[in-house]
């Protein structure tokens, strides 16, 4: 079974849970930015939890099914258009399990809310793995290259439940638009590098997501930059997904899945796993508060 790629939108890349155990060699984890949405897509189709999915930036991704199978898009809120070989159109949405036949074209439209959609097919996608993972790491250029129009994506057999049958055709909505999104954090480990006033500002003021955000990190700015209390340089130390670094300019950088494995700016707090997933759907201009766990 396979799909032919017609268009990719701004970006479409293969992802799974990630590439673990190689940080000491300078290799980051990568993996799906919104792991929860990717996991829901695989679970909905009875796939192995680590089955490969396609992470789609904003929308505009279109494929032609070359065989009959079941698919689902999760993550963003968007319309999904299915055009039959006879030219008829069927409307669906993300978070809906869709049965497709050979010759049908499936397109996820630009998102009405959210940043990243996840495209899964029954069995996952057959992608060559590097260091045990099919994830594309955009900072190290490790893993498969970004998907391009004309590519043929083969379906794998990464099935966890051979007796699978969907109990729900429509999945509950995971993320909802909020005027100001709240991200939960664990304080530290370098919170003592900041003045008490700056710590208070970090947890009380509203930050805005910047345009120059990506899978490496979300850059944010506010009216009151976070000031360092300790002068001098911090020795480089290990970083994890969700680390919130404060560079000298005082504007937070929230590390995403393709973050560097080390960093030299103090980390004021670290996002919880769920908030890491939630941050994947934040758009430039979105408003954010940080809340202590």
C-alpha positions as CSV (number, residue, x, y, z in Angstrom):
1,X,0.0,0.0,0.0
2,X,1.2,3.5,-0.7
3,X,0.4,7.2,-1.3
4,X,1.7,9.5,-4.1
5,X,2.5,13.0,-2.8
6,X,0.8,15.8,-4.8
7,X,1.7,18.8,-2.7
8,X,3.4,19.2,0.7
9,X,2.4,22.7,1.9
10,X,5.2,24.7,3.6
11,X,6.8,21.6,5.1
12,X,6.0,17.9,5.5
13,X,8.5,15.5,7.4
14,X,8.5,12.0,8.8
15,X,8.4,11.6,12.5
16,X,8.0,9.0,15.2
17,X,8.7,9.1,19.0
18,X,12.3,10.1,18.4
19,X,15.9,9.1,18.6
20,X,16.8,8.3,22.2
21,X,20.2,7.5,23.9
22,X,22.6,9.4,21.7
23,X,22.9,12.8,23.4
24,X,26.4,12.0,24.6
25,X,27.4,11.8,20.9
26,X,25.8,15.1,20.1
27,X,22.6,13.6,18.6
28,X,19.3,15.1,19.7
29,X,16.0,13.3,20.2
30,X,13.9,15.0,17.5
31,X,10.5,13.2,17.1
32,X,7.0,14.6,16.7
33,X,6.7,18.1,18.1
34,X,3.2,17.4,19.3
35,X,3.7,13.8,20.6
36,X,0.3,13.5,22.0
37,X,-1.4,14.3,18.7
38,X,0.9,11.8,16.9
39,X,0.2,9.1,19.4
40,X,-3.6,9.7,19.2
41,X,-3.4,9.3,15.4
42,X,-1.6,5.9,15.7
43,X,-3.9,4.7,18.5
44,X,-7.0,5.6,16.5
45,X,-5.8,3.3,13.7
46,X,-4.6,0.5,15.9
47,X,-0.9,1.2,15.0
48,X,2.2,0.6,17.1
49,X,2.7,3.7,19.3
50,X,6.0,4.3,17.5
51,X,4.7,4.0,14.0
52,X,5.9,6.6,11.6
53,X,3.6,9.6,10.8
54,X,3.9,12.7,8.6
55,X,4.1,16.0,10.5
56,X,2.5,18.7,8.3
57,X,3.2,22.4,8.9
58,X,0.1,24.6,8.6
59,X,-1.7,22.5,5.9
60,X,-1.9,22.3,2.1
61,X,-0.7,18.6,2.1
62,X,-2.3,16.4,-0.6
63,X,-1.7,12.8,-1.5
64,X,-3.3,10.2,-3.9
65,X,-4.1,6.8,-2.4
66,X,-2.7,4.0,-4.5
67,X,-4.5,1.3,-2.4
68,X,-7.5,1.1,-0.1
69,X,-6.8,1.9,3.6
70,X,-7.8,4.0,6.6
71,X,-6.2,7.3,7.5
72,X,-6.6,10.1,10.1
73,X,-5.2,13.6,10.5
74,X,-4.8,15.0,14.1
75,X,-3.3,18.1,15.7
76,X,-4.7,21.1,13.9
77,X,-8.3,22.0,13.3
78,X,-8.8,21.9,9.5
79,X,-11.0,20.7,6.7
80,X,-10.0,17.5,4.9
81,X,-11.1,17.1,1.3
82,X,-11.4,13.7,-0.4
83,X,-11.9,13.7,-4.1
84,X,-12.9,10.3,-5.7
85,X,-11.5,9.0,-8.9
86,X,-14.8,10.0,-10.5
87,X,-14.4,13.6,-9.5
88,X,-16.8,13.7,-6.6
89,X,-15.8,15.5,-3.4
90,X,-16.3,14.3,0.2
91,X,-15.8,16.7,3.1
92,X,-14.3,15.7,6.4
93,X,-12.3,17.3,9.2
94,X,-9.1,16.5,11.1
95,X,-9.7,14.0,14.0
96,X,-11.9,11.9,11.7
97,X,-11.0,8.4,10.6
98,X,-11.4,8.2,6.9
99,X,-11.6,5.1,4.7
100,X,-10.0,5.8,1.3
101,X,-9.9,3.9,-2.0
102,X,-7.3,3.6,-4.7
103,X,-7.3,6.7,-6.9
104,X,-8.8,9.1,-4.3
105,X,-7.0,12.3,-3.5
106,X,-6.9,13.5,0.1
107,X,-6.0,17.1,1.0
108,X,-5.8,18.7,4.4
109,X,-6.6,22.4,4.0
110,X,-4.8,25.2,5.8
111,X,-5.5,25.1,9.5
112,X,-8.2,27.2,11.1
113,X,-6.4,26.7,14.4
114,X,-3.0,25.2,15.3
115,X,0.3,24.8,13.6
116,X,1.0,21.1,13.0
117,X,-1.1,18.3,11.7
118,X,-0.2,14.6,11.9
119,X,-1.1,12.3,9.0
120,X,-1.3,8.6,9.9
121,X,-2.3,5.5,7.9
122,X,-3.2,2.1,9.1
123,X,0.2,0.3,9.6
124,X,2.3,3.5,9.7
125,X,4.7,4.5,6.9
126,X,7.7,2.5,5.8
127,X,10.7,4.8,6.2
128,X,14.4,3.9,6.6
129,X,15.6,4.5,10.1
130,X,18.7,6.2,11.3
131,X,19.9,5.3,14.8
132,X,16.6,3.5,15.4
133,X,14.3,6.3,14.4
134,X,12.6,7.5,11.2
135,X,12.4,11.1,12.5
136,X,13.7,14.0,10.4
137,X,16.0,16.2,12.5
138,X,16.2,19.6,10.8
139,X,19.1,20.9,12.9
140,X,21.5,18.0,12.3
141,X,20.0,16.9,8.9
142,X,19.7,13.4,10.3
143,X,17.0,11.0,9.1
144,X,14.9,11.2,5.9
145,X,14.8,14.4,3.9
146,X,11.6,16.5,3.9
147,X,8.9,15.1,1.7
148,X,8.6,16.5,-1.8
149,X,5.8,16.4,-4.4
150,X,6.1,13.3,-6.5
151,X,7.4,11.1,-3.7
152,X,5.7,7.8,-3.1
153,X,5.2,6.9,0.5
154,X,4.9,3.2,1.3
155,X,2.7,2.0,4.1
156,X,4.3,-0.3,6.7
157,X,2.9,-3.0,8.9
158,X,3.5,-1.5,12.3
159,X,0.2,-2.7,13.8
160,X,-0.4,-3.2,17.5
161,X,-3.9,-4.5,17.2
162,X,-4.6,-7.0,14.4
163,X,-8.3,-7.1,15.4
164,X,-8.6,-3.3,15.2
165,X,-11.9,-1.7,14.4
166,X,-12.5,2.0,15.1
167,X,-14.8,2.5,18.1
168,X,-14.9,6.2,17.3
169,X,-14.9,7.7,13.8
170,X,-14.7,11.2,15.2
171,X,-12.0,11.8,17.9
172,X,-12.5,14.4,20.6
173,X,-10.8,17.7,20.0
174,X,-7.5,17.8,21.9
175,X,-6.5,21.5,21.7
176,X,-8.8,24.4,21.9
177,X,-8.1,28.0,21.0
178,X,-7.6,30.3,24.1
179,X,-7.1,34.1,24.1
180,X,-4.0,33.5,26.2
181,X,-2.5,30.0,26.4
182,X,-1.2,28.8,29.8
183,X,1.9,26.5,29.7
184,X,2.8,24.6,32.8
185,X,6.4,24.5,33.9
186,X,8.8,23.1,36.5
187,X,11.0,25.8,38.0
188,X,14.8,25.8,37.5
189,X,17.4,24.4,37.3
190,X,19.0,27.9,36.9
191,X,16.3,30.1,38.4
192,X,18.8,31.5,40.9
193,X,20.5,33.3,38.0
194,X,17.5,35.7,37.9
195,X,16.4,38.6,40.2
196,X,13.2,38.0,42.2
197,X,11.5,40.7,40.2
198,X,12.3,39.0,37.0
199,X,11.1,35.6,38.3
200,X,7.8,37.4,39.3
201,X,7.6,38.9,35.8
202,X,8.2,35.5,34.2
203,X,5.2,34.0,35.9
204,X,2.8,37.1,35.7
205,X,3.3,38.7,32.4
206,X,2.0,37.7,28.9
207,X,4.5,36.7,26.3
208,X,4.0,36.8,22.5
209,X,5.3,34.0,20.2
210,X,7.7,35.5,17.6
211,X,7.8,34.9,13.9
212,X,11.2,33.3,14.0
213,X,10.0,30.2,15.8
214,X,10.5,26.6,14.5
215,X,11.1,23.0,15.6
216,X,14.4,24.1,17.2
217,X,12.7,26.5,19.5
218,X,9.9,29.0,20.1
219,X,11.1,32.6,20.6
220,X,9.0,34.8,22.7
221,X,9.0,38.5,23.7
222,X,7.3,40.7,26.2
223,X,7.2,44.2,27.5
224,X,9.5,43.4,30.5
225,X,12.6,41.3,29.5
226,X,13.8,38.8,32.1
227,X,17.0,40.1,33.7
228,X,19.9,38.0,34.8
229,X,21.1,38.5,38.4
230,X,24.4,36.6,38.0
231,X,26.9,38.2,35.7
232,X,29.2,36.2,33.4
233,X,28.8,33.1,31.3
234,X,27.3,29.8,32.3
235,X,29.2,26.7,31.2
236,X,27.4,24.8,28.5
237,X,25.2,22.0,29.9
238,X,22.8,19.5,28.6
239,X,19.4,20.6,27.3
240,X,16.0,18.8,27.0
241,X,12.8,19.4,25.1
242,X,10.9,22.2,26.8
243,X,13.9,23.9,28.4
244,X,13.3,27.7,28.6
245,X,16.5,29.5,28.1
246,X,16.9,33.2,28.8
247,X,19.6,34.8,26.6
248,X,21.2,38.2,27.6
249,X,18.4,40.1,25.8
250,X,15.9,38.7,28.2
251,X,13.4,37.1,25.8
252,X,12.7,33.4,26.4
253,X,13.5,30.6,24.0
254,X,11.5,27.4,24.5
255,X,13.3,24.4,23.1
256,X,11.5,22.2,20.7
257,X,12.3,18.6,19.6
258,X,15.2,19.6,17.3
259,X,17.0,21.6,20.0
260,X,20.8,21.4,20.4
261,X,21.9,18.9,23.0
262,X,23.8,21.6,25.0
263,X,23.3,25.3,25.7
264,X,25.1,28.1,27.5
265,X,22.2,30.3,28.6
266,X,20.5,29.8,32.0
267,X,17.3,27.7,32.0
268,X,14.7,29.4,34.2
269,X,12.1,26.6,33.9
270,X,11.2,23.5,31.9
271,X,7.8,22.8,30.3
272,X,5.8,19.7,31.4
273,X,5.4,17.0,28.7
274,X,1.8,18.0,27.9
275,X,2.8,21.7,27.6
276,X,5.6,20.7,25.3
277,X,3.0,19.1,23.0
278,X,0.7,22.1,23.4
279,X,3.5,24.5,22.4
280,X,3.8,22.7,19.0
281,X,0.4,24.3,18.0
282,X,1.3,27.9,18.9
283,X,1.3,30.3,16.0
284,X,3.3,33.5,15.7
285,X,1.5,36.2,17.6
286,X,-0.2,33.9,20.1
287,X,-0.2,35.0,23.7
288,X,1.3,32.8,26.4
289,X,1.5,32.7,30.2
290,X,3.8,30.4,32.2
291,X,2.3,28.7,35.3
292,X,4.2,26.9,38.0
293,X,3.3,23.2,38.4
